[in-house]
Amino acid sequence: MRIKRILATAAVLTALATLTACEDGEREGGRGGAAGAATAPPRGPGALPGPTEVSTLAEAQKYVQQYAPCENMSASPEDKRLPRTPLTAVGAWSVTERGVCADRDGREGITLYLTSDMKAFQEAYKQRVMDRNRADEPTYGLFSRVFVGGNLVVVPSRTETAVALAKSGLRILTCNAGFGVPKGYKKEKALVEHCVLSDFVNSDDGKGSVNHQTPEEEGKERGESARPLPSRAPGASLGLPSAGSLTGLRKLVEHSVDCSRFTTDPETVAIRSIDYLPAVEGDHKAWGVRERGICGEPGGARRAHGLVWLDTVHDMLAFQNREKAAQLAELKENGRIRATRSKVLIGTDIAVETNDQASRHGLYQQQFLHLNCRPGFTAPEGYRLEKAVVKGCVLTNYED
C-alpha cells in the first residue's frame, strides 16, 4: 500500500478517526450527487467554516444534501447504521443530537451530530486519537472523515462521499501528528492545539483527494537543490535508537514488530520468500552486520508469513554503502523498489528490515528512520530528513 503522508515525528500516523458505523470511517465510499437546496447561514468573523448554526437534524440533512445523498434519515438509537461505540452517543462529547442517513446506494451511512460545544467535541476527538496512537495504533486518525462546521459534525463512511463533502464549507478535522495538508488545499486552525482543518481527503484506497505535491516538486518550489538535504531543524534531531544485542533489539521493537517467533538459525535467516524479500542479501558479515535474526513464520506447512529481519550493526558505513548499492541496482533494473522488498529502518547500531507498513509506523514512532538512497529524494516540511553516514542517502520517516 502506498503511503502519501506518513507519521511525522516519531510519527508516524488507519479508525474512529472517523467515528462511523463500524467505528471506522476510513473506508472507501460512493460518490454523491447534489440533492436538496438548503443555503448555509453566513459566516461571521472567525467563525468555523460551514453552517454557522443548524437547529435540527433535518436542517443538517438539507445542508449535506447539497453535496451528497443523505436519505432515510433516522435518529433512533436502535438504528444499526449508527456507530456501535457509545463514545459519541447523545450526552457524550457535547453531542446534543445524533442521526444517520444513507448515501446513494443505501449501503453506507453518513452520521450527523449536533454539538453544544464544538471545542469540547474537538478536544474529545483529539484525546481519542492520542489514546489510540499511544496504544500502538499510529495510523489511527490519519485518514479522518470527521467533517466539522459551526455546531455540525458529519462523518461519511465512504471515501468518495467524503470527497463530495469536501466541496462544502465543512472542513475535515485531523489530529494525527503525521498528517500534512498538501499544497493547493485549504488549511485552517482547529479549535484545539495540534489538530488541523482542511478540505483534503487523505485516503489509502486511492479514491481520496488528488495529491500533486511530490517531494521533488516541493523542493524545487523552495529553490532547493536536487541533492538530499540535511535535517529541517539542524541540531534538533530526535536521535536514533540503539540496542547492544539482538536480545535488546527484539525487546526494543516488540510493540512494533510481531517477533513472538524468532530464530538466529543461519539457514532460516537466509530464507527468501516471494512475499518477503530481505534487504540484506548474501553474507551479512560483508554488510557490517554482527548478529542477524528473523521474526515470523518462515514457511513449511503454510506460506511464509510476517518475516522481519533484525540486525545488530558494527560497521554502519559498510551497511549503508551496501544498501545504497542494492537500492540503486533495483531502481535501475525495475524502475522502483518492489513492494515485497523490505525497507531498511536503522538506528545508531541496529537495523530492522520489513515490508510491513504497520510495523514501520511503529518503528518511526520509536525514532527509527528509513534509509533512502533514491537520487533527488527529499521530504516535505514537517518530516525528519537527516544525513546518512553514506553520501547520496538520507534518513527519513517519510515514504513516497
LUMVO-787547 format. One record per residue (C-alpha): residue number from 0; residue in one letter; z, x, y. Coordinates in Angstrom, 2 decimals. Layout:
<pts>
<pt NUM,"A",<Z,X,Y>>
...
</pts>
This chain:
<pts>
<pt 0,"M",<0.00,0.00,0.00>>
<pt 1,"R",<-0.99,1.37,3.35>>
<pt 2,"I",<1.72,1.60,5.92>>
<pt 3,"K",<0.75,1.49,9.57>>
<pt 4,"R",<4.17,1.82,11.07>>
<pt 5,"I",<6.96,3.42,9.17>>
<pt 6,"L",<10.52,3.96,9.99>>
<pt 7,"A",<11.27,5.98,13.00>>
<pt 8,"T",<14.49,7.93,12.70>>
<pt 9,"A",<15.52,8.15,9.93>>
<pt 10,"A",<13.60,5.48,9.96>>
<pt 11,"V",<12.24,4.43,8.38>>
<pt 12,"L",<11.72,0.41,8.20>>
<pt 13,"T",<9.79,-5.57,3.83>>
<pt 14,"A",<12.87,-10.17,4.39>>
<pt 15,"L",<14.86,-12.72,6.14>>
<pt 16,"A",<13.38,-10.52,8.56>>
<pt 17,"T",<11.86,-13.77,8.80>>
<pt 18,"L",<14.22,-16.50,7.73>>
<pt 19,"T",<11.67,-18.64,5.89>>
<pt 20,"A",<11.56,-20.86,2.89>>
<pt 21,"C",<12.38,-18.10,0.45>>
<pt 22,"E",<14.43,-16.16,2.99>>
<pt 23,"D",<11.28,-14.11,3.27>>
<pt 24,"G",<8.80,-14.97,5.97>>
<pt 25,"E",<6.95,-11.71,5.46>>
<pt 26,"R",<4.36,-13.29,3.22>>
<pt 27,"E",<0.72,-13.98,3.74>>
<pt 28,"G",<-0.48,-17.10,5.45>>
<pt 29,"G",<-3.15,-19.69,6.09>>
<pt 30,"R",<-4.88,-19.64,9.43>>
<pt 31,"G",<-4.16,-22.68,11.55>>
<pt 32,"G",<-6.35,-24.66,13.90>>
<pt 33,"A",<-5.13,-26.42,17.02>>
<pt 34,"A",<-3.81,-29.97,16.98>>
<pt 35,"G",<-1.77,-31.96,19.46>>
<pt 36,"A",<-1.74,-31.46,23.19>>
<pt 37,"A",<1.77,-30.73,24.48>>
<pt 38,"T",<1.98,-28.49,27.52>>
<pt 39,"A",<4.74,-25.88,27.71>>
<pt 40,"P",<7.05,-26.15,30.74>>
<pt 41,"P",<6.53,-23.45,33.37>>
<pt 42,"R",<8.40,-20.17,33.10>>
<pt 43,"G",<11.00,-19.22,35.66>>
<pt 44,"P",<11.70,-15.68,36.86>>
<pt 45,"G",<12.99,-13.59,33.98>>
<pt 46,"A",<12.62,-16.44,31.51>>
<pt 47,"L",<11.70,-15.83,27.90>>
<pt 48,"P",<8.04,-16.36,27.05>>
<pt 49,"G",<7.04,-19.66,25.53>>
<pt 50,"P",<8.55,-23.02,26.32>>
<pt 51,"T",<11.47,-22.69,28.69>>
<pt 52,"E",<13.15,-25.67,27.07>>
<pt 53,"V",<12.39,-28.24,24.41>>
<pt 54,"S",<14.75,-31.16,23.92>>
<pt 55,"T",<13.87,-32.26,20.42>>
<pt 56,"L",<12.23,-31.04,17.23>>
<pt 57,"A",<9.39,-33.45,17.96>>
<pt 58,"E",<8.68,-31.62,21.21>>
<pt 59,"A",<8.87,-28.31,19.35>>
<pt 60,"Q",<6.39,-29.62,16.79>>
<pt 61,"K",<3.95,-30.63,19.52>>
<pt 62,"Y",<4.18,-27.18,21.07>>
<pt 63,"V",<3.45,-25.47,17.76>>
<pt 64,"Q",<0.55,-27.83,17.05>>
<pt 65,"Q",<-1.34,-26.38,19.99>>
<pt 66,"Y",<-1.83,-23.25,17.91>>
<pt 67,"A",<-1.30,-24.08,14.24>>
<pt 68,"P",<-0.99,-27.14,11.98>>
<pt 69,"C",<2.56,-28.42,11.74>>
<pt 70,"E",<2.54,-31.67,9.77>>
<pt 71,"N",<5.02,-33.76,7.77>>
<pt 72,"M",<7.97,-32.77,9.91>>
<pt 73,"S",<11.41,-33.15,8.34>>
<pt 74,"A",<14.94,-32.32,9.47>>
<pt 75,"S",<16.55,-33.35,6.20>>
<pt 76,"P",<18.92,-30.63,4.86>>
<pt 77,"E",<17.64,-31.54,1.40>>
<pt 78,"D",<14.02,-30.64,2.19>>
<pt 79,"K",<13.06,-27.93,-0.30>>
<pt 80,"R",<10.80,-26.25,2.24>>
<pt 81,"L",<13.81,-25.16,4.29>>
<pt 82,"P",<15.34,-21.69,3.83>>
<pt 83,"R",<17.69,-21.50,0.90>>
<pt 84,"T",<20.17,-19.35,2.77>>
<pt 85,"P",<23.00,-21.06,4.68>>
<pt 86,"L",<22.81,-18.33,7.33>>
<pt 87,"T",<20.54,-20.35,9.58>>
<pt 88,"A",<21.82,-23.85,8.93>>
<pt 89,"V",<22.83,-26.06,11.85>>
<pt 90,"G",<26.04,-24.66,13.30>>
<pt 91,"A",<25.23,-21.03,12.42>>
<pt 92,"W",<23.57,-18.55,14.75>>
<pt 93,"S",<23.97,-21.12,17.59>>
<pt 94,"V",<21.41,-23.37,15.86>>
<pt 95,"T",<21.72,-26.99,17.01>>
<pt 96,"E",<18.76,-28.48,15.13>>
<pt 97,"R",<16.59,-27.28,12.28>>
<pt 98,"G",<13.43,-28.73,10.79>>
<pt 99,"V",<10.39,-27.78,8.76>>
<pt 100,"C",<6.74,-28.79,8.83>>
<pt 101,"A",<3.73,-27.96,6.66>>
<pt 102,"D",<0.84,-25.70,7.57>>
<pt 103,"R",<-2.83,-26.51,6.97>>
<pt 104,"D",<-2.85,-26.93,3.22>>
<pt 105,"G",<0.74,-28.07,2.97>>
<pt 106,"R",<1.71,-25.33,0.57>>
<pt 107,"E",<3.81,-23.30,3.01>>
<pt 108,"G",<6.36,-24.31,5.57>>
<pt 109,"I",<6.96,-23.48,9.21>>
<pt 110,"T",<10.65,-23.58,10.07>>
<pt 111,"L",<11.67,-24.63,13.59>>
<pt 112,"Y",<15.07,-24.07,15.17>>
<pt 113,"L",<16.60,-25.22,18.44>>
<pt 114,"T",<19.39,-23.00,19.69>>
<pt 115,"S",<22.05,-23.48,22.33>>
<pt 116,"D",<22.29,-19.72,22.94>>
<pt 117,"M",<19.18,-17.62,22.36>>
<pt 118,"K",<21.05,-14.36,22.92>>
<pt 119,"A",<23.59,-15.29,20.26>>
<pt 120,"F",<20.75,-16.13,17.87>>
<pt 121,"Q",<19.10,-12.76,18.51>>
<pt 122,"E",<22.43,-10.96,18.07>>
<pt 123,"A",<22.94,-12.65,14.72>>
<pt 124,"Y",<19.41,-11.85,13.59>>
<pt 125,"K",<19.77,-8.23,14.68>>
<pt 126,"Q",<23.04,-7.91,12.76>>
<pt 127,"R",<21.37,-9.39,9.68>>
<pt 128,"V",<18.58,-6.82,9.83>>
<pt 129,"M",<21.01,-3.94,10.36>>
<pt 130,"D",<23.17,-5.04,7.44>>
<pt 131,"R",<20.19,-5.23,5.10>>
<pt 132,"N",<18.83,-1.88,6.30>>
<pt 133,"R",<22.18,-0.26,5.57>>
<pt 134,"A",<22.17,-1.90,2.14>>
<pt 135,"D",<19.19,0.21,1.08>>
<pt 136,"E",<16.51,-2.21,2.29>>
<pt 137,"P",<14.94,-0.06,5.02>>
<pt 138,"T",<11.86,-2.25,5.47>>
<pt 139,"Y",<13.84,-5.46,5.96>>
<pt 140,"G",<12.79,-6.91,9.31>>
<pt 141,"L",<9.82,-4.58,9.73>>
<pt 142,"F",<7.33,-7.40,9.12>>
<pt 143,"S",<9.14,-10.02,11.18>>
<pt 144,"R",<7.83,-13.57,11.57>>
<pt 145,"V",<10.61,-14.73,13.90>>
<pt 146,"F",<8.92,-16.18,17.00>>
<pt 147,"V",<11.22,-16.93,19.93>>
<pt 148,"G",<10.88,-18.52,23.36>>
<pt 149,"G",<13.24,-20.48,25.57>>
<pt 150,"N",<15.57,-22.29,23.20>>
<pt 151,"L",<12.98,-22.44,20.40>>
<pt 152,"V",<12.61,-20.31,17.27>>
<pt 153,"V",<9.59,-20.74,14.99>>
<pt 154,"V",<9.28,-18.97,11.64>>
<pt 155,"P",<5.99,-19.37,9.71>>
<pt 156,"S",<5.85,-18.31,6.07>>
<pt 157,"R",<2.28,-17.04,6.06>>
<pt 158,"T",<0.73,-14.12,7.89>>
<pt 159,"E",<-2.37,-15.92,9.14>>
<pt 160,"T",<-0.24,-18.72,10.57>>
<pt 161,"A",<1.76,-16.06,12.38>>
<pt 162,"V",<-1.46,-14.59,13.80>>
<pt 163,"A",<-2.38,-18.03,15.17>>
<pt 164,"L",<1.06,-18.46,16.74>>
<pt 165,"A",<0.84,-15.01,18.32>>
<pt 166,"K",<-1.68,-16.55,20.73>>
<pt 167,"S",<1.03,-18.85,22.08>>
<pt 168,"G",<3.66,-18.00,24.66>>
<pt 169,"L",<6.15,-17.29,21.88>>
<pt 170,"R",<6.96,-13.69,21.00>>
<pt 171,"I",<7.89,-12.07,17.69>>
<pt 172,"L",<11.44,-10.74,17.61>>
<pt 173,"T",<11.66,-7.44,15.70>>
<pt 174,"C",<14.88,-5.48,15.25>>
<pt 175,"N",<13.87,-2.90,12.65>>
<pt 176,"A",<14.15,0.57,14.18>>
<pt 177,"G",<10.88,1.68,12.64>>
<pt 178,"F",<8.69,-0.88,14.36>>
<pt 179,"G",<6.38,0.20,17.18>>
<pt 180,"V",<4.07,-2.02,19.22>>
<pt 181,"P",<0.51,-0.61,19.20>>
<pt 182,"K",<-1.35,-0.17,22.45>>
<pt 183,"G",<-3.14,-3.33,23.56>>
<pt 184,"Y",<-0.36,-5.74,22.61>>
<pt 185,"K",<2.36,-7.25,24.73>>
<pt 186,"K",<5.77,-5.60,24.57>>
<pt 187,"E",<8.82,-7.13,26.21>>
<pt 188,"K",<12.57,-6.60,26.09>>
<pt 189,"A",<14.58,-8.85,23.83>>
<pt 190,"L",<17.92,-10.27,24.95>>
<pt 191,"V",<19.74,-7.73,22.77>>
<pt 192,"E",<19.53,-3.95,22.62>>
<pt 193,"H",<17.30,-2.21,20.08>>
<pt 194,"C",<15.11,-5.26,19.50>>
<pt 195,"V",<11.67,-5.93,20.93>>
<pt 196,"L",<9.46,-8.95,21.65>>
<pt 197,"S",<5.72,-8.66,21.04>>
<pt 198,"D",<2.58,-10.55,20.10>>
<pt 199,"F",<1.69,-8.02,17.37>>
<pt 200,"V",<1.91,-9.43,13.84>>
<pt 201,"N",<2.94,-6.49,11.68>>
<pt 202,"S",<1.90,-7.07,8.08>>
<pt 203,"D",<1.47,-5.12,4.88>>
<pt 204,"D",<-1.01,-7.59,3.38>>
<pt 205,"G",<-3.96,-6.67,5.62>>
<pt 206,"K",<-4.01,-10.07,7.34>>
<pt 207,"G",<-1.90,-9.30,10.39>>
<pt 208,"S",<-2.94,-8.27,13.88>>
<pt 209,"V",<-5.60,-5.59,14.12>>
<pt 210,"N",<-4.19,-2.17,14.96>>
<pt 211,"H",<-6.85,0.04,16.54>>
<pt 212,"Q",<-4.37,2.72,17.53>>
<pt 213,"T",<-4.59,5.76,15.26>>
<pt 214,"P",<-2.54,8.91,15.73>>
<pt 215,"E",<-5.64,10.87,16.74>>
<pt 216,"E",<-6.66,8.32,19.37>>
<pt 217,"E",<-3.17,8.19,20.83>>
<pt 218,"G",<-3.06,11.95,21.07>>
<pt 219,"K",<-6.39,12.03,22.91>>
<pt 220,"E",<-5.18,9.39,25.34>>
<pt 221,"R",<-2.27,11.62,26.28>>
<pt 222,"G",<-4.55,14.61,26.68>>
<pt 223,"E",<-3.06,16.39,23.70>>
<pt 224,"S",<-4.90,18.93,21.61>>
<pt 225,"A",<-6.17,18.08,18.16>>
<pt 226,"R",<-3.71,20.53,16.64>>
<pt 227,"P",<-0.43,19.27,15.23>>
<pt 228,"L",<2.30,19.13,17.86>>
<pt 229,"P",<5.93,20.21,17.74>>
<pt 230,"S",<8.80,17.75,17.90>>
<pt 231,"R",<8.54,14.98,20.51>>
<pt 232,"A",<12.05,15.95,21.62>>
<pt 233,"P",<12.44,19.76,21.36>>
<pt 234,"G",<15.95,20.76,20.47>>
<pt 235,"A",<16.83,17.22,19.40>>
<pt 236,"S",<15.80,17.45,15.76>>
<pt 237,"L",<17.94,15.46,13.37>>
<pt 238,"G",<17.65,18.32,10.92>>
<pt 239,"L",<16.73,18.21,7.24>>
<pt 240,"P",<18.91,17.51,4.20>>
<pt 241,"S",<19.98,20.22,1.80>>
<pt 242,"A",<21.33,20.49,-1.74>>
<pt 243,"G",<22.42,23.54,-3.66>>
<pt 244,"S",<21.25,22.39,-7.08>>
<pt 245,"L",<19.28,19.76,-8.95>>
<pt 246,"T",<22.54,18.02,-9.69>>
<pt 247,"G",<23.31,17.93,-5.98>>
<pt 248,"L",<19.77,16.76,-5.15>>
<pt 249,"R",<19.93,13.99,-7.74>>
<pt 250,"K",<23.23,12.85,-6.27>>
<pt 251,"L",<21.81,13.05,-2.74>>
<pt 252,"V",<18.85,10.77,-3.43>>
<pt 253,"E",<20.49,8.33,-5.85>>
<pt 254,"H",<20.36,5.46,-3.34>>
<pt 255,"S",<16.67,6.02,-2.56>>
<pt 256,"V",<15.28,7.03,-5.96>>
<pt 257,"D",<15.94,5.48,-9.35>>
<pt 258,"C",<17.00,8.57,-11.24>>
<pt 259,"S",<19.10,6.91,-13.92>>
<pt 260,"R",<16.75,8.54,-16.43>>
<pt 261,"F",<16.43,12.26,-15.67>>
<pt 262,"T",<15.41,15.39,-17.52>>
<pt 263,"T",<14.56,19.02,-16.90>>
<pt 264,"D",<12.69,19.39,-20.19>>
<pt 265,"P",<9.65,21.57,-19.30>>
<pt 266,"E",<7.17,19.51,-21.32>>
<pt 267,"T",<8.33,16.27,-19.76>>
<pt 268,"V",<8.44,17.74,-16.26>>
<pt 269,"A",<4.83,18.89,-16.67>>
<pt 270,"I",<3.63,15.40,-17.54>>
<pt 271,"R",<0.64,13.89,-15.72>>
<pt 272,"S",<0.08,10.15,-15.57>>
<pt 273,"I",<-2.85,8.12,-14.30>>
<pt 274,"D",<-0.34,6.23,-12.15>>
<pt 275,"Y",<1.89,9.13,-11.10>>
<pt 276,"L",<0.32,12.44,-10.25>>
<pt 277,"P",<2.71,15.24,-9.24>>
<pt 278,"A",<2.21,17.20,-6.05>>
<pt 279,"V",<3.26,20.46,-7.67>>
<pt 280,"E",<0.63,21.48,-10.21>>
<pt 281,"G",<0.70,24.39,-12.63>>
<pt 282,"D",<3.51,26.96,-12.74>>
<pt 283,"H",<6.17,25.63,-10.40>>
<pt 284,"K",<7.65,29.13,-10.03>>
<pt 285,"A",<4.48,30.15,-8.18>>
<pt 286,"W",<5.27,27.38,-5.69>>
<pt 287,"G",<8.63,28.92,-4.87>>
<pt 288,"V",<10.44,26.25,-6.89>>
<pt 289,"R",<13.67,27.37,-8.54>>
<pt 290,"E",<14.53,24.26,-10.56>>
<pt 291,"R",<12.46,21.19,-11.33>>
<pt 292,"G",<13.33,17.87,-12.90>>
<pt 293,"I",<11.79,14.45,-13.32>>
<pt 294,"C",<13.15,10.92,-12.92>>
<pt 295,"G",<11.72,7.82,-14.57>>
<pt 296,"E",<10.13,6.79,-17.85>>
<pt 297,"P",<7.58,9.44,-18.90>>
<pt 298,"G",<5.85,7.18,-21.39>>
<pt 299,"G",<5.85,6.72,-25.11>>
<pt 300,"A",<6.22,3.17,-26.32>>
<pt 301,"R",<5.04,1.99,-22.92>>
<pt 302,"R",<3.16,3.35,-19.97>>
<pt 303,"A",<4.86,5.90,-17.71>>
<pt 304,"H",<6.94,4.21,-15.05>>
<pt 305,"G",<8.75,5.27,-11.86>>
<pt 306,"L",<8.04,9.00,-12.08>>
<pt 307,"V",<9.60,11.08,-9.29>>
<pt 308,"W",<9.90,14.86,-9.31>>
<pt 309,"L",<12.89,16.69,-7.83>>
<pt 310,"D",<12.61,20.35,-6.79>>
<pt 311,"T",<15.00,22.97,-5.50>>
<pt 312,"V",<13.01,25.46,-3.45>>
<pt 313,"H",<13.94,29.11,-2.88>>
<pt 314,"D",<10.71,30.05,-1.03>>
<pt 315,"M",<9.71,27.26,1.34>>
<pt 316,"L",<6.83,29.25,2.83>>
<pt 317,"A",<5.21,29.63,-0.58>>
<pt 318,"F",<5.88,25.97,-1.35>>
<pt 319,"Q",<4.29,24.70,1.85>>
<pt 320,"N",<1.32,27.07,1.58>>
<pt 321,"R",<0.62,25.79,-1.93>>
<pt 322,"E",<0.97,22.17,-0.86>>
<pt 323,"K",<-1.28,22.73,2.14>>
<pt 324,"A",<-3.99,24.20,-0.09>>
<pt 325,"A",<-3.63,21.30,-2.53>>
<pt 326,"Q",<-3.92,18.68,0.23>>
<pt 327,"L",<-6.97,20.31,1.80>>
<pt 328,"A",<-8.66,20.65,-1.60>>
<pt 329,"E",<-8.12,16.97,-2.37>>
<pt 330,"L",<-9.32,15.91,1.07>>
<pt 331,"K",<-12.47,17.97,0.58>>
<pt 332,"E",<-13.08,16.57,-2.89>>
<pt 333,"N",<-12.18,12.92,-2.35>>
<pt 334,"G",<-12.06,12.46,1.42>>
<pt 335,"R",<-8.50,11.21,1.10>>
<pt 336,"I",<-5.24,11.76,-0.74>>
<pt 337,"R",<-5.18,9.48,-3.77>>
<pt 338,"A",<-2.56,6.74,-3.77>>
<pt 339,"T",<-1.33,7.92,-7.17>>
<pt 340,"R",<-0.78,11.43,-5.85>>
<pt 341,"S",<2.88,11.94,-5.00>>
<pt 342,"K",<3.66,12.71,-1.39>>
<pt 343,"V",<5.93,15.68,-0.75>>
<pt 344,"L",<9.07,14.94,1.23>>
<pt 345,"I",<11.09,18.03,1.98>>
<pt 346,"G",<14.50,19.16,3.15>>
<pt 347,"T",<15.62,22.66,4.01>>
<pt 348,"D",<15.65,23.92,0.41>>
<pt 349,"I",<14.65,20.86,-1.60>>
<pt 350,"A",<11.65,18.60,-2.16>>
<pt 351,"V",<11.00,15.18,-3.65>>
<pt 352,"E",<7.57,14.15,-4.93>>
<pt 353,"T",<6.97,10.41,-5.11>>
<pt 354,"N",<4.17,7.91,-4.60>>
<pt 355,"D",<6.65,5.03,-4.34>>
<pt 356,"Q",<6.72,3.56,-0.85>>
<pt 357,"A",<10.23,2.08,-1.11>>
<pt 358,"S",<11.67,5.39,-2.26>>
<pt 359,"R",<10.07,7.20,0.67>>
<pt 360,"H",<11.53,4.68,3.12>>
<pt 361,"G",<15.00,5.50,1.86>>
<pt 362,"L",<14.36,9.24,1.91>>
<pt 363,"Y",<13.18,9.10,5.53>>
<pt 364,"Q",<16.49,7.48,6.39>>
<pt 365,"Q",<18.20,10.45,4.80>>
<pt 366,"Q",<16.20,12.75,7.13>>
<pt 367,"F",<13.64,13.94,4.56>>
<pt 368,"L",<10.24,14.47,6.17>>
<pt 369,"H",<6.73,14.31,4.73>>
<pt 370,"L",<4.66,17.49,4.80>>
<pt 371,"N",<1.28,16.50,6.25>>
<pt 372,"C",<-1.47,19.12,6.44>>
<pt 373,"R",<-4.40,16.89,7.36>>
<pt 374,"P",<-6.37,18.57,10.16>>
<pt 375,"G",<-5.82,16.93,13.54>>
<pt 376,"F",<-2.96,14.76,12.39>>
<pt 377,"T",<-0.34,13.69,14.92>>
<pt 378,"A",<2.06,10.76,15.08>>
<pt 379,"P",<2.74,8.03,17.63>>
<pt 380,"E",<5.63,8.26,20.07>>
<pt 381,"G",<8.98,7.43,18.55>>
<pt 382,"Y",<8.36,9.12,15.21>>
<pt 383,"R",<9.59,12.52,14.18>>
<pt 384,"L",<6.91,15.19,14.35>>
<pt 385,"E",<8.15,18.72,13.83>>
<pt 386,"K",<6.74,22.10,12.99>>
<pt 387,"A",<6.41,23.00,9.36>>
<pt 388,"V",<7.01,26.52,8.06>>
<pt 389,"V",<3.28,26.98,7.41>>
<pt 390,"K",<0.72,26.76,10.20>>
<pt 391,"G",<-1.58,23.76,10.22>>
<pt 392,"C",<1.02,21.38,8.83>>
<pt 393,"V",<3.70,19.17,10.34>>
<pt 394,"L",<6.81,17.40,9.13>>
<pt 395,"T",<6.93,13.71,9.94>>
<pt 396,"N",<8.33,10.31,8.99>>
<pt 397,"Y",<5.08,8.60,9.96>>
<pt 398,"E",<2.44,7.69,7.39>>
<pt 399,"D",<-1.08,6.62,8.27>>
</pts>
